[in-house]
Each structure stands twice: as structure tokens, then as C-alpha cells.
């Protein structure tokens, strides 16, 4: 297969928003485990250190135990966080099928706040079609939750 043919078989989820928070505030919400638990899922073993392995746990399906295995790939404080996102089981089709993807958060200063760009890349179609569809909607909700948690952090900071 050519590179072009391989590219047509993968799909990425890309979301971009501008939030009225400082990059440092959003970074804190992206990298503190107790805050991550409030806008997404509780991570086990997370540290914003390249090479760190951690997990999230969600609803199991078939032969998949519901554990998402992650590894921090890149950390540029207040700018970029990337981690591998792997889960599923070869015995499953649809929800819980094998998933080997990367989640990348990019923060850039914007007028009135910070531009957040989320890219969840590497969905292999059609195998990951269910995950792609579910997570396309799910990430929209997660990003809204991230905004709310960041707003609370800025509110807390301003009270001190």
C-alpha cells in the first residue's frame, strides 16, 4: 500500500476552542490527576513526565477489561501534552476493538485567553469506527468540562 492509501484508512478527531483562561490554568487542569478526574476520567499513575505509563478505566466490553493504557509522549509546559491511548481487545468488534491512538493537547495564547487544540489521532477505519464515533461526541463534552474546571481554578486563584 502507498502512504496515501494508508492515510485514507485512518481518521483523527480534531477540536479547537478558545477559552478565557490563562495557558497556565488550563495546563494545571490538563496535568493534575485530581483535576483530570473532574473533566474526563480518574487517571491511575499519571505524571506529566515523558515516558510515564498510566491508565484510565472505562466500561468493559466483551474480552476488553475497559483499561486504557497510556504513556506520556511529550511535555512542553503550558504548550503541549501528548500521550499514547491504547485499549481494546482483538476478540472484540465494535466497542472494545483494538485501539492504538495518540491524544495531543496544544495550547497557544489567543486574544482573551488560550486556544486549545485537541487532536486524537490514529483511528483505523473501519475497525475503530465505533470508537471514533463515540469519542468524537465524547471529546466535545470533555472539552466543555475542561473549560468549567479551568474556570473554577481561575476563580479559586483570584480569591487568594
C-alpha positions as CSV (number, residue, x, y, z in Angstrom):
1,X,0.0,0.0,0.0
2,X,1.1,3.5,-0.6
3,X,1.3,6.2,2.1
4,X,-1.8,7.8,0.6
5,X,-3.7,4.6,0.8
6,X,-2.8,4.1,4.4
7,X,-3.7,7.7,5.2
8,X,-7.2,7.2,3.8
9,X,-7.8,4.3,6.3
10,X,-7.2,6.5,9.4
11,X,-9.2,9.3,10.9
12,X,-8.4,11.9,13.5
13,X,-10.7,13.8,15.9
14,X,-9.7,17.5,15.9
15,X,-11.3,20.1,18.2
16,X,-10.3,23.7,18.6
17,X,-11.7,26.2,21.1
18,X,-10.6,29.5,22.7
19,X,-11.2,29.7,26.4
20,X,-10.9,32.8,28.6
21,X,-8.3,31.3,30.8
22,X,-4.5,31.6,31.0
23,X,-2.5,28.8,29.5
24,X,-1.1,28.0,33.0
25,X,-4.6,27.5,34.3
26,X,-5.5,25.1,31.5
27,X,-2.2,23.3,31.9
28,X,-2.9,22.7,35.5
29,X,-6.3,21.2,34.6
30,X,-4.6,19.0,32.0
31,X,-1.8,17.8,34.2
32,X,-3.1,17.4,37.8
33,X,-4.6,14.0,38.3
34,X,-7.4,15.1,40.7
35,X,-8.4,17.8,38.2
36,X,-8.2,15.4,35.2
37,X,-10.7,13.2,37.1
38,X,-13.2,16.0,37.2
39,X,-13.2,16.7,33.5
40,X,-12.5,13.3,32.0
41,X,-11.7,10.2,34.0
42,X,-9.6,9.5,37.0
43,X,-6.1,8.5,35.8
44,X,-4.0,5.9,37.7
45,X,-0.3,6.7,37.9
46,X,-0.4,9.9,35.8
47,X,2.5,12.4,36.0
48,X,3.3,15.0,33.3
49,X,6.7,13.4,32.7
50,X,7.7,12.0,29.4
51,X,7.8,8.2,29.5
52,X,5.3,7.9,32.4
53,X,2.8,5.0,32.0
54,X,-0.7,5.5,33.3
55,X,-4.2,4.1,32.8
56,X,-7.8,5.2,32.6
57,X,-10.6,2.7,33.3
58,X,-14.0,2.8,31.5
59,X,-16.8,0.4,30.7
60,X,-15.5,-3.1,29.8
61,X,-16.8,-4.8,26.7
62,X,-16.5,-8.4,25.7
63,X,-12.9,-9.6,26.1
64,X,-11.7,-6.0,26.8
65,X,-11.3,-5.1,30.5
66,X,-12.1,-1.4,30.0
67,X,-8.5,-0.3,30.8
68,X,-7.0,2.4,28.5
69,X,-3.2,2.1,28.6
70,X,-1.4,5.4,28.2
71,X,2.2,6.7,28.0
72,X,3.2,10.3,28.2
73,X,5.0,11.0,24.9
74,X,5.7,14.8,25.0
75,X,5.5,17.5,27.7
76,X,6.2,21.2,26.9
77,X,4.8,23.0,30.0
78,X,1.9,25.4,29.2
79,X,2.1,24.5,25.5
80,X,1.9,20.8,24.6
81,X,1.0,17.5,26.1
82,X,0.8,14.2,24.1
83,X,0.1,10.7,25.3
84,X,-0.5,7.3,23.7
85,X,-4.0,5.9,24.2
86,X,-4.4,2.2,23.7
87,X,-7.1,-0.2,24.6
88,X,-9.5,-2.8,23.4
89,X,-9.0,-6.5,22.6
90,X,-8.5,-8.4,19.3
91,X,-11.5,-10.6,20.2
92,X,-13.9,-7.7,20.0
93,X,-15.5,-5.8,17.2
94,X,-17.3,-2.5,17.5
95,X,-16.9,-1.1,21.0
96,X,-13.8,-2.5,22.7
97,X,-12.0,-3.4,19.4
98,X,-8.2,-2.8,19.5
99,X,-7.3,0.9,19.6
100,X,-3.8,2.4,19.2
101,X,-4.0,6.2,19.1
102,X,-2.4,9.4,20.3
103,X,-4.0,12.3,22.2
104,X,-2.3,15.7,21.8
105,X,-3.2,18.9,23.5
106,X,-1.8,22.1,22.1
107,X,-2.2,25.4,24.0
108,X,-1.4,28.8,22.4
109,X,-2.1,32.3,23.7
110,X,-5.1,33.9,21.9
111,X,-6.8,37.2,22.3
112,X,-8.8,37.0,25.5
113,X,-7.4,33.6,26.6
114,X,-6.0,30.4,25.3
115,X,-6.6,28.4,22.1
116,X,-6.9,24.7,22.8
117,X,-6.4,22.3,20.0
118,X,-7.1,18.6,20.8
119,X,-6.1,16.0,18.2
120,X,-6.9,12.4,18.9
121,X,-5.2,10.7,16.0
122,X,-4.8,7.2,14.5
123,X,-8.3,5.7,14.4
124,X,-8.1,2.8,11.9
125,X,-11.3,2.6,10.0
126,X,-13.5,0.6,9.7
127,X,-12.1,-1.3,12.8
128,X,-12.2,1.7,15.1
129,X,-15.4,3.3,13.6
130,X,-17.4,2.7,16.8
131,X,-14.7,4.3,19.0
132,X,-14.3,7.2,16.5
133,X,-18.0,8.0,16.5
134,X,-18.4,7.7,20.3
135,X,-15.2,9.6,21.1
136,X,-16.0,12.4,18.5
137,X,-19.0,13.2,20.6
138,X,-17.4,12.4,23.9
139,X,-14.4,14.7,23.4
140,X,-16.7,17.6,22.8
141,X,-18.3,17.1,26.2
142,X,-14.8,16.5,27.8
143,X,-13.5,19.8,26.4
144,X,-16.6,21.7,27.8
145,X,-15.9,20.1,31.2
146,X,-12.2,21.1,30.9
147,X,-13.3,24.7,30.4
148,X,-15.5,24.5,33.5
149,X,-12.7,23.0,35.7
150,X,-10.3,25.7,34.4
151,X,-12.8,28.4,35.2
152,X,-13.1,27.1,38.8
153,X,-9.3,27.1,39.1
154,X,-9.1,30.7,38.0
155,X,-11.9,31.6,40.4
156,X,-10.0,29.9,43.2
157,X,-6.8,31.7,42.3
158,X,-8.5,35.1,42.2
159,X,-9.9,34.7,45.7
160,X,-6.4,34.4,47.3
